[in-house]
Amino acid sequence: MDRLRAEIEASVALPEGSEAKETLLLQLDATARKYNETCTREDTFSRNVAGIVMGFLIGGGGIALGTWAALAGGGYLWWWVLAIPLIILGVFGFFYELAGGKSQQEVTPPGADSTSTP
């Protein structure tokens, strides 16, 4: 917000019709749009606690199953066929929901890079 305020003050101080003022006004417009996008994203961001817990439980269950299969050895090693997908699914689901899940996709349109500035 301080940056936006400083840019507004600088644009007021510059003479009308100067190239620097036009450039600064374009930058102000881009900054205001970026601020609006950020506010919209923050207003709609939510974490699905149930999804986070499920990811943690599925991943933890896969790790427990894999650990048991490794310690039991012998014919029990075939349980890794089930443990590895559980671990992958649980870790992916946990971090996906931790990052915002579907609420992140609803705000950012496909193909838009939310980190770029003009």
VOBA-1610 file (N, C-alpha, C; in pm, whole numbers, padded with zeros to 5 digits, always signed):
BEGIN
Met+00081-00118+00000Met+00000+00000+00000Met+00086+00125+00000Asp+00200+00121+00070Asp+00289+00236+00074Asp+00345+00266-00064Arg+00376+00160-00138Arg+00429+00177-00272Arg+00326+00246-00362Leu+00202+00203-00351Leu+00095+00262-00431Leu+00077+00410-00395Arg+00081+00440-00268Arg+00068+00578-00222Arg+00183+00664-00275Ala+00305+00610-00270Ala+00422+00684-00318Ala+00414+00708-00469Glu+00365+00609-00544Glu+00351+00625-00688Glu+00245+00729-00723Ile+00137+00733-00646Ile+00034+00834-00669Ile+00089+00973-00644Glu+00163+00990-00534Glu+00223+01119-00504Glu+00322+01161-00612Ala+00399+01066-00663Ala+00496+01098-00769Ala+00425+01136-00898Ser+00314+01070-00929Ser+00241+01103-01053Ser+00177+01241-01045Val+00136+01282-00926Val+00078+01416-00910Val+00185+01523-00929Ala+00306+01495-00884Ala+00415+01592-00893Ala+00468+01609-01035Leu+00453+01511-01121Leu+00505+01520-01257Leu+00416+01609-01344Pro+00476+01676-01443Pro+00397+01764-01531Pro+00305+01684-01622Glu+00191+01745-01659Glu+00095+01680-01748Glu+00157+01653-01885Gly+00126+01538-01942Gly+00169+01504-02077Gly+00311+01451-02086Ser+00382+01443-01974Ser+00519+01392-01981Ser+00517+01240-01996Glu+00622+01189-02060Glu+00631+01044-02083Glu+00646+00969-01950Ala+00717+01029-01856Ala+00736+00966-01724Ala+00602+00952-01652Lys+00517+01054-01665Lys+00387+01048-01598Lys+00300+00940-01662Glu+00303+00929-01795Glu+00225+00825-01864Glu+00271+00686-01821Thr+00402+00668-01814Thr+00458+00539-01771Thr+00416+00509-01627Leu+00425+00609-01542Leu+00388+00591-01402Leu+00240+00561-01386Leu+00154+00626-01468Leu+00011+00598-01462Leu-00020+00456-01509Leu+00053+00408-01610Leu+00036+00268-01653Leu+00076+00172-01541Gln+00187+00206-01474Gln+00232+00123-01362Gln+00131+00126-01248Leu+00073+00243-01222Leu-00030+00255-01118Leu-00151+00169-01151Asp-00191+00172-01277Asp-00305+00091-01320Asp-00276-00058-01300Ala-00156-00100-01339Ala-00118-00241-01323Ala-00111-00279-01175Thr-00058-00190-01093Thr-00047-00218-00949Thr-00186-00228-00886Ala-00277-00140-00927Ala-00414-00144-00872Ala-00485-00273-00914Arg-00465-00316-01041Arg-00526-00442-01084Arg-00470-00560-01005Lys-00338-00559-00984Lys-00274-00667-00909Lys-00324-00669-00765Tyr-00342-00552-00707Tyr-00395-00543-00571Tyr-00537-00598-00564Asn-00618-00566-00663Asn-00755-00616-00669Asn-00756-00769-00683Glu-00669-00824-00768Glu-00660-00970-00783Glu-00619-01036-00652Thr-00523-00974-00583Thr-00476-01029-00456Thr-00588-01029-00352Cys-00663-00920-00345Cys-00774-00912-00250Cys-00881-01017-00282Thr-00910-01034-00411Thr-01009-01134-00452Thr-00961-01273-00414Arg-00833-01302-00438Arg-00778-01433-00405Arg-00783-01458-00255Glu-00748-01357-00176Glu-00750-01374-00031Glu-00892-01390+00023Asp-00988-01323-00041Asp-01127-01334+00005Asp-01187-01470-00024Thr-01144-01536-00132Thr-01203-01664-00170Thr-01117-01783-00130Phe-00999-01760-00074Phe-00909-01869-00037Phe-00964-01944+00084Ser-00964-02076+00075Ser-01006-02157+00188Ser-00932-02290+00184Arg-00916-02347+00300Arg-00852-02478+00309Arg-00957-02579+00354Asn-00957-02692+00289Asn-01049-02799+00323Asn-00981-02884+00431Val-01021-02863+00554Val-00957-02932+00667Val-00976-03083+00656Ala-01093-03125+00611Ala-01118-03269+00596Ala-01022-03329+00493Gly-00996-03257+00385Gly-00902-03305+00283Gly-00760-03313+00336Ile-00722-03216+00418Ile-00588-03218+00477Ile-00574-03338+00571Val-00675-03360+00654Val-00670-03473+00748Val-00669-03605+00672Met-00752-03615+00567Met-00755-03740+00488Met-00620-03765+00421Gly-00561-03661+00365Gly-00429-03678+00303Gly-00326-03724+00404Phe-00332-03666+00524Phe-00239-03705+00630Phe-00261-03850+00672Leu-00388-03889+00688Leu-00419-04027+00729Leu-00384-04129+00621Ile-00416-04098+00495Ile-00385-04192+00386Ile-00234-04206+00369Gly-00163-04091+00368Gly-00017-04096+00356Gly+00047-04166+00474Gly-00001-04133+00595Gly+00052-04199+00715Gly+00023-04347+00717Gly-00097-04385+00670Gly-00130-04527+00662Gly-00041-04600+00562Gly-00013-04534+00449Gly+00077-04594+00350Gly+00218-04611+00405Ile+00264-04510+00480Ile+00398-04520+00540Ile+00401-04631+00644Ala+00296-04641+00725Ala+00289-04748+00826Ala+00285-04885+00759Leu+00205-04897+00653Leu+00196-05025+00581Leu+00330-05062+00518Gly+00395-04964+00457Gly+00526-04989+00397Gly+00632-05026+00500Thr+00628-04960+00614Thr+00723-04992+00721Thr+00699-05133+00772Trp+00573-05168+00794Trp+00541-05303+00840Trp+00587-05407+00738Ala+00560-05381+00610Ala+00600-05477+00505Ala+00751-05492+00500Ala+00823-05381+00517Ala+00970-05388+00513Ala+01025-05465+00633Leu+00967-05442+00749Leu+01016-05511+00869Leu+00976-05657+00872Ala+00858-05690+00817Ala+00813-05828+00816Ala+00890-05911+00714Gly+00928-05847+00602Gly+01007-05916+00500Gly+00931-06031+00436Gly+01003-06115+00368Gly+00944-06234+00306Gly+00834-06200+00208Gly+00724-06273+00217Gly+00612-06257+00126Gly+00533-06129+00152Tyr+00561-06062+00262Tyr+00488-05940+00294Tyr+00534-05820+00211Leu+00644-05835+00141Leu+00693-05723+00060Leu+00597-05686-00052Trp+00505-05775-00087Trp+00405-05742-00189Trp+00310-05634-00143Trp+00304-05608-00014Trp+00218-05501+00038Trp+00267-05363-00008Trp+00392-05356-00054Trp+00445-05230-00108Trp+00367-05187-00232Val+00307-05282-00303Val+00227-05250-00420Val+00109-05161-00379Leu+00058-05179-00261Leu-00049-05096-00208Leu+00006-04974-00134Ala+00117-04990-00065Ala+00171-04883+00020Ala+00221-04764-00063Ile+00291-04788-00172Ile+00348-04678-00251Ile+00240-04587-00309Pro+00135-04640-00374Pro+00030-04548-00421Pro-00040-04473-00308Leu-00056-04537-00191Leu-00117-04469-00078Leu-00030-04353-00031Ile+00100-04374-00026Ile+00192-04269+00016Ile+00185-04152-00083Ile+00192-04183-00212Ile+00190-04078-00315Ile+00058-04002-00310Leu-00053-04074-00304Leu-00185-04011-00300Leu-00202-03925-00175Gly-00160-03978-00062Gly-00174-03904+00064Gly-00090-03778+00068Val+00035-03786+00025Val+00122-03668+00026Val+00071-03563-00073Phe+00033-03607-00193Phe-00020-03513-00292Phe-00147-03447-00241Gly-00241-03526-00188Gly-00367-03470-00138Gly-00346-03375-00023Phe-00255-03409+00067Phe-00227-03324+00183Phe-00177-03187+00138Phe-00076-03184+00051Phe-00019-03056+00009Phe-00110-02981-00087Tyr-00189-03052-00166Tyr-00284-02986-00254Tyr-00388-02908-00173Glu-00443-02973-00072Glu-00542-02906+00011Glu-00478-02799+00100Leu-00356-02821+00143Leu-00287-02723+00225Leu-00263-02594+00145Ala-00241-02607+00014Ala-00218-02491-00072Ala-00347-02423-00116Gly-00462-02475-00080Gly-00588-02409-00113Gly-00680-02492-00198Gly-00632-02598-00260Gly-00717-02687-00338Gly-00796-02618-00446Lys-00926-02644-00450Lys-01012-02589-00554Lys-01029-02438-00542Ser-01018-02383-00423Ser-01035-02238-00409Ser-00925-02163-00484Gln-00809-02224-00497Gln-00699-02163-00572Gln-00731-02161-00721Gln-00798-02263-00772Gln-00831-02271-00914Gln-00947-02179-00951Glu-01037-02152-00858Glu-01153-02069-00887Glu-01114-01924-00913Val-01007-01876-00850Val-00967-01737-00863Val-00876-01716-00983Thr-00780-01804-01002Thr-00683-01789-01109Thr-00737-01850-01237Pro-00757-01770-01342Pro-00806-01827-01468Pro-00699-01915-01532Pro-00740-02014-01611Pro-00642-02103-01674Pro-00547-02025-01763Gly-00419-02055-01751Gly-00317-01992-01833Gly-00267-01859-01779Ala-00326-01810-01669Ala-00282-01683-01613Ala-00171-01707-01513Asp-00069-01625-01521Asp+00041-01634-01427Asp+00019-01527-01321Ser-00010-01568-01199Ser-00045-01472-01095Ser+00076-01400-01037Thr+00198-01440-01075Thr+00315-01377-01017Thr+00378-01273-01109Ser+00330-01260-01231Ser+00393-01166-01324Ser+00338-01026-01307Thr+00423-00927-01328Thr+00382-00788-01329Thr+00424-00727-01461Pro+00352-00629-01508Pro+00386-00570-01638Pro+00514-00490-01632
//
